[in-house]
């Protein structure tokens, strides 16, 4: 299913941004009390889906088991502001032999060998693959409009 898109970027540009950007994704799901929960997670974009990993007993996994509807945002924190936000459905499956966790460690840490990397890999059998299938994508890009602000900050 091709998601609906709004904003200045084409679907191809949006997918390229999601593949190349390495800031964590902000993932929103609904808590048992009806209030949103926002969690920052490492992700990879493949097969037109956002792929994440979380422990099988994590609060995030429990919330997604109850309600798979999610919101998400991927954008740098510093100006000039640009990025992708959207809505979709999450599905969960055992991580199994997937190399996604190894890929995420390389993508976000530049290596697998570290204390946090070793710790995450030591519990790989207990990890869950979260696959987010976007249904709606919204892009924004203020880089041109903020070019003078960005130059001013770089000079400081």
Phi, psi and omega per residue, in radians:
X1 nan 2.252 3.104
X2 -1.508 2.204 -3.133
X3 -1.226 2.682 2.992
X4 -1.291 2.546 -3.114
X5 -2.269 2.511 3.032
X6 -2.415 2.550 3.116
X7 2.133 -3.068 -3.014
X8 -1.344 -0.257 -3.050
X9 -1.734 2.563 3.011
X10 -1.280 2.912 3.091
X11 -1.060 -0.686 3.106
X12 -1.088 -0.788 3.102
X13 -1.106 -0.689 3.114
X14 -1.092 -0.820 3.122
X15 -1.093 -0.704 3.123
X16 -1.094 -0.779 3.104
X17 -1.022 -0.804 -3.120
X18 -1.144 -0.605 3.095
X19 -1.221 -0.675 -2.965
X20 -1.631 -0.363 -3.061
X21 -1.457 2.335 -3.071
X22 -2.016 0.372 2.981
X23 -1.384 2.613 3.090
X24 -1.079 2.648 3.072
X25 -1.508 2.420 3.003
X26 -1.613 2.054 -3.062
X27 -1.947 2.208 -3.131
X28 -1.953 2.325 3.032
X29 -2.405 3.007 -3.056
X30 -1.721 2.255 3.105
X31 -1.338 2.929 3.129
X32 -1.047 -0.433 -3.139
X33 -1.547 0.068 3.117
X34 1.541 -0.123 3.124
X35 -1.539 2.597 3.109
X36 -1.188 2.572 2.986
X37 -2.078 2.331 3.116
X38 -2.053 2.198 -3.094
X39 -2.222 2.334 3.041
X40 -1.549 2.239 -3.119
X41 -2.378 2.602 2.986
X42 -1.258 2.554 -3.134
X43 -2.520 2.855 2.925
X44 -2.305 2.610 3.112
X45 -1.897 2.061 3.128
X46 -2.667 2.618 3.111
X47 0.954 0.614 -3.139
X48 1.014 0.518 3.113
X49 -2.368 2.714 3.032
X50 -1.632 2.179 -3.068
X51 -1.986 2.251 -3.127
X52 -2.337 2.966 3.102
X53 -2.318 2.426 3.043
X54 -2.596 2.721 -3.134
X55 -1.156 2.501 -3.085
X56 -1.030 -0.420 -3.137
X57 -1.777 0.152 -3.110
X58 -1.206 2.691 3.070
X59 -1.040 -0.646 3.137
X60 -1.043 -0.857 -3.132
X61 -1.076 -0.752 3.139
X62 -1.071 -0.735 3.126
X63 -1.162 -0.687 3.139
X64 -1.231 -0.515 3.057
X65 -1.128 -0.638 -3.123
X66 -1.324 -0.710 -3.094
X67 -2.574 1.895 -3.061
X68 -1.407 -0.027 3.129
X69 -1.299 2.308 -3.106
X70 -2.359 2.795 2.906
X71 -2.086 2.728 -3.134
X72 -2.657 2.791 3.053
X73 -2.581 2.394 3.015
X74 -2.227 1.992 3.120
X75 -2.849 2.553 3.058
X76 -1.138 2.671 3.129
X77 -1.419 -0.395 -3.058
X78 -1.744 2.633 3.068
X79 -1.140 2.720 0.048
X80 -1.382 2.408 -3.018
X81 -1.334 2.342 3.092
X82 -2.883 2.773 3.107
X83 2.806 -2.883 -3.081
X84 -2.323 2.338 2.943
X85 -2.262 2.818 -3.122
X86 -3.007 -3.032 3.124
X87 -2.364 2.644 3.131
X88 -3.004 -2.927 -3.126
X89 -2.049 2.348 3.093
X90 -1.740 2.445 2.978
X91 -2.163 2.658 -3.066
X92 -2.128 2.481 3.043
X93 -2.688 2.705 3.099
X94 -1.002 2.493 3.128
X95 -1.142 -0.658 3.086
X96 1.001 -2.371 -3.100
X97 -1.524 0.107 -3.136
X98 -0.975 2.517 3.096
X99 -1.662 0.260 -3.092
X100 -1.048 -0.766 -3.133
X101 -1.060 -0.748 3.092
X102 -1.064 -0.761 3.129
X103 -1.083 -0.749 -3.132
X104 -1.145 -0.670 3.096
X105 -1.090 -0.768 3.095
X106 -1.123 -0.765 -3.069
X107 -1.127 -0.719 -3.038
X108 -1.762 -0.458 -3.135
X109 -1.913 -0.275 -3.112
X110 1.430 0.000 -3.128
X111 -2.907 2.849 3.063
X112 -1.693 -0.496 -3.085
X113 -1.407 1.742 3.049
X114 -2.860 2.938 3.128
X115 -1.053 -0.836 -3.124
X116 -1.189 -0.673 3.110
X117 -1.104 -0.797 3.118
X118 -1.104 -0.694 3.134
X119 -1.118 -0.809 3.137
X120 -1.109 -0.739 -3.137
X121 -1.179 -0.516 -3.124
X122 -1.177 -0.354 3.132
X123 -2.030 0.449 -3.097
X124 -0.976 -0.616 -3.124
X125 -1.142 -0.303 -3.111
X126 -1.782 0.092 -3.083
X127 -1.587 2.679 -3.121
X128 -2.076 2.402 3.031
X129 -1.484 2.166 3.058
X130 -1.835 2.066 3.133
X131 -1.922 2.061 3.138
X132 -1.839 2.046 3.115
X133 -1.681 1.845 -3.128
X134 -1.112 2.410 3.050
X135 -1.908 -0.565 3.095
X136 -2.354 2.386 3.111
X137 -2.222 2.357 3.112
X138 -2.212 2.235 3.127
X139 -2.030 2.702 3.028
X140 -2.533 2.655 -3.084
X141 -2.697 1.801 -3.126
X142 -1.817 0.287 -3.082
X143 -1.051 -0.760 -3.126
X144 -1.187 -0.802 -3.113
X145 -1.159 -0.467 -3.103
X146 -1.818 0.230 -3.066
X147 -0.993 -0.685 -3.127
X148 -1.231 -0.577 3.097
X149 -1.172 -0.741 -3.125
X150 -1.135 -0.759 3.116
X151 -1.076 -0.724 3.130
X152 -1.082 -0.679 3.127
X153 -1.225 -0.642 -3.120
X154 -1.144 -0.520 -3.120
X155 -1.307 -0.317 -3.087
X156 -1.330 nan nan
